[in-house]
Amino acid sequence: MGWFAGRRNKRTPLSAEEMLAQGATAPMIPAAHVAGPGNFRLIVEDVFFIAGRGLVATGQVQGLVHVGSPVVVARGGIQVGASQVMAIEKFRVPGVRSAASGEIVGLLLAGLTRDDVAARDVLSG
């Protein structure tokens, strides 16, 4: 096969020590914002409107959120709404009053319609 002449840049694989040395000199990537105690953030994965209850936004919690917490809805870094957490829903867990980092929950939000919240919006408080 005349078109294939093998690899042009034949390099020997790096040893583990060489890889670690390269990683130590690489520029640091800024750490993402991590919500502290009493603050929370949730990137909306899906939105449901339940008749008789209201709007439920689902996603994974970062930080700590409680029933009654005020919520700001942001889209593209711009605030597009505000609400309050009326209830927190977890799969097969009744009577949830709070949710912590890593938990996947549905937040029932007061006074919002389905048009007010969309997937990829950010809820924070």
C-alpha positions, -999 to +999 in steps of 0.1 A: +000+000+000+018+030-013-005+055+005+004+041+040+040+046+050+034+042+087+034+068+114+054+098+106+061+109+142+072+078+159+075+086+196+082+062+224+054+062+250+059+084+280+067+068+314+044+074+343+069+098+359+071+118+326+033+121+324+031+132+360+059+158+354+040+172+324+008+174+345+026+193+373+037+220+349+004+223+330-016+255+337-043+251+363-079+251+352-100+274+375-122+255+399-159+257+393-180+275+417-191+252+445-221+263+465-215+265+503-238+257+532-271+275+528-265+282+491-275+259+463-274+255+426-294+232+403-290+229+365-325+220+353-326+187+334-363+186+328-395+205+337-430+191+345-462+209+352-485+189+375-521+199+375-531+210+410-495+213+422-475+234+398-441+235+382-415+209+390-379+214+379-356+183+381-318+181+384-289+174+407-284+196+437-251+214+444-250+227+479-281+226+503-317+235+496-347+235+519-384+238+515-392+275+517-358+286+502-360+315+478-350+306+442-336+327+413-340+313+378-312+323+354-310+316+316-277+324+299-264+342+331-294+366+331-321+364+358-354+355+342-375+348+373-378+342+410-398+318+431-398+298+463-394+260+469-428+247+480-418+210+481-388+187+474-395+154+457-372+124+457-379+090+441-397+069+467-388+091+496-418+108+513-418+140+533-385+154+521-377+188+537-341+194+523-317+181+497-279+182+497-251+180+471-253+151+447-290+143+452-313+142+422-346+159+431-376+176+418-383+211+432-419+223+432-417+260+425-444+285+435-460+309+410-441+298+378-455+284+346-438+259+322-426+288+300-407+304+329-382+275+334-365+253+307-339+226+305-304+240+311-317+270+332-299+274+365-318+276+398-298+291+426-305+305+461 
